[in-house]
Amino acid sequence: MPRVTFLPDGNSIEVPPGTTILAAAQKCHAQVGFACGGNCACSTCHVYVRQGFDSLPATEEDEEDILDRAFDVQPVSRLGCQAKVGDRDLVCEITPESRQAWFDEHPEAR
């Protein structure tokens, strides 16, 4: 099974192919935001896929529309709720906005 690692904390988990990056983050307690509940309605789960980007399925129009509203979009940007793990390991950097959204959703963790 592919392993997904989240930076900067290093939280990591093996997940079956087809698992979303957001679901992997939630399973290993990585601090990825999900204000819309993973419904592709916000950009709080925005991550940079630093390793394994080419193994992900292509972005669809809905994801591209939401990424257009995200901060500091890079060529390796993906929404965690939409990007599904393929057959290779991934290293995902949590964006500052996503981490802030996670803390906004979990104020007890501050």
C-alpha positions as a printed Julia matrix, in Angstrom:
110×3 Matrix{Float64}:
   0.0    0.0     0.0
   1.22   3.52   -0.7
   2.34   5.68    2.21
   1.23   9.31    2.57
   3.47  11.57    4.64
   2.45  15.06    5.72
   4.92  17.88    6.25
   5.98  19.65    8.36
   5.03  17.25   11.17
   5.93  13.98    9.45
   2.61  12.26   10.22
   2.44   9.25    7.94
   0.06   6.42    7.08
  -0.33   3.61    4.58
  -3.66   3.72    2.73
  -5.22   1.75   -0.09
  -5.14   3.32   -3.57
  -8.25   5.44   -4.14
  -8.16   6.99   -0.66
  -8.31  10.78   -0.74
  -5.39  12.74    0.65
  -7.83  14.34    3.12
  -9.01  10.93    4.39
  -5.37   9.89    4.84
  -4.69  13.12    6.76
  -7.64  12.51    9.05
  -6.61   8.9     9.72
  -3.1    9.91   10.8
  -4.17  13.12   12.6
  -2.34  15.48   10.22
  -3.47  19.07   10.57
  -5.23  19.51    7.21
  -8.29  21.77    7.23
 -11.67  20.61    5.95
 -14.16  23.41    6.61
 -16.64  22.17    3.98
 -16.44  18.57    5.16
 -14.55  17.44    2.06
 -17.21  18.44   -0.45
 -15.05  20.52   -2.84
 -16.69  23.75   -1.69
 -13.66  25.5    -0.14
  -9.88  25.38   -0.36
  -9.04  24.63    3.27
  -7.65  21.18    2.38
  -5.14  22.67   -0.1
  -1.8   20.82   -0.02
   1.38  20.8    -2.07
   2.23  17.3    -3.3
   6.03  17.36   -3.05
   6.56  13.72   -4.02
   4.38  11.42   -6.12
   2.37  14.18   -7.82
   2.46  12.4   -11.18
   0.76   9.33   -9.69
  -2.41  11.3    -8.9
  -5.39  11.43  -11.27
  -5.76  14.68  -13.21
  -7.67  17.54  -11.61
 -11.27  17.94  -12.66
 -13.0   21.24  -13.4
 -14.62  21.55   -9.94
 -11.26  21.19   -8.21
  -9.62  23.67  -10.59
 -12.39  26.21   -9.88
 -11.83  25.95   -6.12
  -8.02  26.08   -6.47
  -8.47  29.35   -8.39
  -9.64  30.84   -5.07
  -6.85  29.36   -2.93
  -3.75  31.21   -1.72
  -0.31  30.59   -3.22
  -1.34  27.94   -5.73
   1.65  26.08   -7.17
   1.99  23.56  -10.02
   1.88  20.78   -7.38
  -1.23  22.11   -5.59
  -4.16  19.78   -5.0
  -7.27  19.75   -2.86
  -6.96  16.93   -0.36
 -10.65  16.12   -0.64
 -10.41  15.52   -4.39
  -6.95  14.02   -5.0
  -6.97  10.24   -4.65
  -3.85   8.29   -3.81
  -2.55   6.19   -6.69
  -0.01   3.4    -6.48
   3.0    5.4    -5.26
   4.0    7.03   -1.98
   3.13  10.7    -1.54
   4.72  13.5     0.44
   2.26  16.35    1.01
   3.12  19.72    2.52
   0.21  21.25    4.39
  -0.28  24.86    3.28
  -0.28  27.57    5.97
  -3.94  28.34    5.15
  -4.92  24.7     5.56
  -3.11  24.41    8.87
  -4.78  27.63   10.1
  -8.18  26.3     9.02
  -7.49  23.1    10.99
  -6.68  25.13   14.13
  -9.82  27.24   13.56
 -11.82  23.98   13.46
  -9.96  22.55   16.5
  -9.35  25.48   18.88
  -8.66  23.07   21.75
  -5.43  22.06   19.99
  -3.93  25.55   20.09
